[in-house]
Amino acid sequence: MKRILVFGMTDNPGGMESTIMNYYRFIDKRKFQFDFLCNTEKVAYENEIKKLGGKIFRITARSKNIKLYHRDMKRFFEKEAISYDTIWMNVCSLANIDYLIYAKKYGIKRRIIHCHNSRNMDSWRRGILHKINRKRIAEFATDFWSCSDSASSWFYGEKIIRSKKYKVIYNAINPSEYEFKREVREKYRREMGVINGEIVIGNVGRLHFQKNQEFLIKIFNRLVEKNANVKLWLVGNGPDKSKLKRLTEEFGIKEKVVFLGARDDVPELLQGMDMFIFPSVFEGFGTALIEAQYAGLLCYASKYVIPKETKVTDRMHFVSLDDGLEKWANIVYNDLKISLSSDRTRLKITNSDYDITKQVKNMELALGEGC
């Protein structure tokens, strides 16, 4: 059995974390076992990780105490590095590549860096660090994975993309979790106080400027002004939560917008929705869109921002952010009745590249290379 040290799990069950877990759930554990190096007190999916046989190692976050961080890293790799064939590092930027540096120093031969975003989402300082480390990442990583080719241009550059060590690993999901179930839909809508004929618009993602929920709330407000019978469910937490709540109060739509926080029942929540709007400013991929499509929702996403390969059903539509608020609001308003009347039991998947039962075999082959 090959033991894989995984970095990338945080306290937030977001797209990157759910992708890691989907592969962990389905990978052949007779051949591969994942353990997790984490720098948060709470770890998303912690109980499930332990149930599946994975260990969780905690170290101090660099942002909290850099001295303790380096002490913890040194102690961990001195003691544990010998146990691992591979480190698989999942990140949204190259601002911190210390995990690969320590892994190389202490003898982990296979060092995979995995890109999960297409633009800096943090401070200008981290943006500068990303640019510096982009030039030297090849010194420390042996393999370069990405969620999409479009994200890789910012993350790696053309030289790495053209190399034999570059590979796209799809953000795959378990389709069976998202199959339409009428009883689940009725249960969740009843519990959430949705009345007959009310159309539920949803969004799943960190409440952060990247995900652009402020623009979504403005779209929603236009729908209310048009007397649309709608509700908005926002699933996720993040730094913009207070600002977004204030915006709903300013528009007078507070009672129509539900902030659901981080949830572990996203597949069920998607059953209760009718439409999914994902107007991100930038994305590495957008796993939430794949999930929403598999749930049969009518989806709208940012054109030129969301990779076009995320379209897996004919219910997915792209609209440019440059088209502005009014066009988005009019398109959505005109399709509200379609979303409510869609027969989700007749959903046709036009691209099955994101089926974890298929893609896990590709990861097993990739992890087996050179080990």
N, C-alpha and C positions, 0 to 999 in steps of 0.2 A: 504493500500500500504506500502511495506517495502522499506525504503531508504537505498541504499548501497553506502558507501563512497569508491571510487576507487582511488588507487594510482598506477601509472605506465605509465601515459601518459607523453611523453616528446615532444620536438619540432621536433622529427624525426618520420615520418610515417613508422616505421619499423615493423618487424614481431610481436613483443609483442603488439605494439600499434594497429596494424590492427586486431589482435585477440580480443583485448578488444572491439574494435569498432564493430566487427562483432557480438559479443554477445549482445552488447548494441542495435544494430539496430533491432535484431530479438527477444529480450526478451519481454515478455508480460508486457507492461508498465502499465497495470491496476493493476499488482501485485508488480512490482519492478521498482524503479527509481534509476538510477545511477547519482551521483554527483562526481566531480573529484577534488582531492587535488593535485596540481602541483607545481613544483619548477623551472619552466622555464618561461621566459617572453612570448614566443610563445608556443602554444599548438597545436600539430597535430590534425586535424579534429575539431578545435575549433568551427567553424561556424555550423557544423553539430551537434555537441554535444548540443549547445544551441538550435538549431532548434528542437531537439528531447526532449527538456525539462530539460536537465542537467545543473547544476550550475558548474562553475569553480572557485575554490578558489586557489589563488596564495600565496605562501610563499617564503621566501628567501632560496636559496639553501645552504646547510651546507658548501659546498666547497667554496662558495663566502664570507660568513660572518657567522661564527658559533654562534656569540652572537645574531645577528638578527634572525637567523634560529630558535634558541630555544625560542626567544621572540615570533616569529610568530606562532610557533607550540603551545606554551602555550595558546596564545590568541585564536587561532582557536579552539582547543579542549575544552577550557573552555566554549566557546560560542556555538559551533556547535555539540559537541559529543552527546548531548541528543537527537538530531534529527535522529540518525542513529542506525539501528539494527545490521549492519555489516560493517566492513572494509575489503576490498578485496585488498591486497597489492601485486602488480606484480613487480618482480625484477629479475635481472640476477645474483645476489649473495646476501649473508647475511651480507655484509659489513656494512650496516646501517639498523637496525631494530627499529629505534626510533619511527617510525610511529605506530608500534604495541605497543611499550612501552607506548606512550602517550594515545593510544586508550584504553588500559587496565586501566591506571590510571584514565581516565575520564569516564569510565563506558560503553564503547562499548562492548557488551557481546560476539559477534561473531567476531573473528579475524582470517581472512584467509590469509595465506602466499602462494604465487603462484610462483613456480620455472619456470624460462624460459631459463636457460642455464646449461651447463654441465662442465664448467671450469671457472676459474678466467680470465676475459678479461681485467683487469685493472692493477693497480700498485701492487707491492709486499705488500705494506701496507694494501691495501684493501683485499688482499689474506689472510693476517694474521687476519684481523678483521672478515672475513668470517669464519675462523676456530674457532675463539673465540665464535662468535654468534651462530654457528652451535651447540655448546654444550648447549646453554641456550635458543634456540628458543622455546622449548616446554613450557617455563615459560610464554611466551607472546602470542603465537599463539594458537588458539583452533582447527584449521583445516589446513591441509597441502595438497595443490594441486600442480600438476606438469604437464608440457607439455609432459613428457614421463618418463617411468620407468628408462631408461638409464641415463637421466639427474639427477634423484633423488639420485642416489648413491653418487654422489659428493655433492649434495646440502643438503641432509638430513641425509643420513646414514640408515642402515638397520632397526633400532628400529622403527623409524618413518614410514618407508615404510611398515612395517608389522602391523602398528596400524590401528584401525578402522577409524581413522580420516584422513587417507591418501586417495587421489583420483586423478586419471589422468583426466584432463579436456583437451580434444583435441583442437588443434589449427585449428578450423573449418573455412571454407570459404563459400561464397555463390556461388555455382557452376554455376548459370545462368550468372554471370558476365564474366565467362571465356569460355563460349561456342564459338566455332569457327564461325567467321563471315568474310566471304571473302571480303566484301566491306570495313570493318575496316582494314583488313590486307593490302589491296591494297592502301588505303588512307595513312596509316602510312608509308608504304615503299616508296610511292611516295614522301611524305613530307620529309622523311629522306634521299632521294636521292639514294635509293637502285635500282640498275639496274636489268634487267631480268637475272636470273641465278645466281645472287649473293646470297650467303648463309649467313644469319645473326645469329651469336651466341650471346647469351645473358646471363646476370647475374644480379640479383637483390639483393642488400644487402649493408649494411654499408661498406664504404671503410676503412677496418680495418684488421689487420693481421689475426684475427679470420676467416674472409671470404676468405682469401688467393687469392685475385685478382692478386697478383704479379705472382703466379704460373699460373693462367689463362692466363695472358698476355704472359707468356713464351710459353704456349701451342699454343696460337694464333700465335705467331711469327713463331713457327715451321710450322704451317699450311701455312703461307704466303711463307715461304722458299720452301715449297713443291708445290708452284704455285697454291694453292687453292684460289678460287674466293670467299673470305669471308670478312665479316665485324664483328666488335665486339661492342655491346651496353652494357655499364655499367650503371646501374640505381642505384643511391644512392650517398650520400655524406659521408665524414668521414675524419679522420686524415691522411690517406694514399694517399689522392688525388694527392697532389703535387708529391710525390715519384712515383706514378703510371704513371702520365703524363710524368715525366722525362724518365721513362723506355721505354715508347712508342717512345719517341724521339731518345733514344739511339739505339733502334732496327730499326728505320726508318719506323715505321708503324703508325705514328701519325695520318695520314689522314684516316686510316682504323679503328681507335678506337674512339668511340663516348662516351664522358662522359656526361650523361644525367641529373645528379644530382637527388635530391629527387623529385619524381613525384607523382601526384594523379591520373594518368591514366595508372597504371601498367597493368590492364587487357587488355587494348588496345595495349600497347607496346608489350605484350606477343604475340598478334595476328601477329605482324609484324616479329617476330623471327621465326627461323627454329629449333634451338637447344639451350639447356640450360645447362650450365656447372656450377657446384656448389661444388668447391673443398675445402670446409671449413676444417680448422684444428681441430675445435671442434664446436659442436652445441648442443643446448638443444633439438631442433626438426628440424626446417627448413621449415617454412610455405611457403617460396617462391617456394620450390620444389613442394608442393601440388598444388599451383596456376599454375605453369608451366605445370604440368601434366594434369590438368583439361583443360588447353589451347591446349593440344594435342602435346606438344613439345617432341622431343627426348631429354632425360635428362641423365646427368652423374653426379654422386655425390660421395663423399669420402666414401669408404667402411670402416666399423668399426668405423666411426665417425658419420655419419648421421644415426639416428635410422632406422632400416630396415622396420619398420611399415610405413614409409613415402612412400613406394612403393604402388601406387594406380592404375597404369596402366602397361602394358607390354612394355611401352616406357621408363621406368626408369631403369637405369643400374648403378651398383656400381663398382668403380675402387679404389683400395687401393693407397693412397699417397705413400706408400713404393715402389710401382711399378715404380715410377719415371716419369720424364718428357717425355721421348721418348715413353714409352708405352701409356701414356695418349694421346699424339699427334697422334700416329699411330691408336689407336682405333677411335678417333674422325675423323681423316682423312678418314678412311675406311668407315665411316658411313655418311659422308657429303651428298652423293647423296640420301641416304635413308631419311635423315631429310627433304630434299627439296621436295621429292616425296610423303611423308606421306599423306595419306588421313585422314585429321583431322576430317572430318564429320562422320567418322566411329569409333571414339574413344570409347573404352570400359573401363568403370571404374570397377576395380576389387575389390576395397575396398571403401565403401561409408561412413566410420566412420568420415570423415572430412566435411560432409555436415552440414552446420550450421542450416538448417531447422530441422534436426534431433537432433543435439547435444545441441541446446538451451534448449530442454526439460530436458536434463540431468542437465544442469546448474540450471534451475529453481527448480528442485527437490533438488539439492545440496544446493542452497541458502535458500530453505524453511526449511531445516533440522534444528531443534533446535532453530528456531527463534520464 
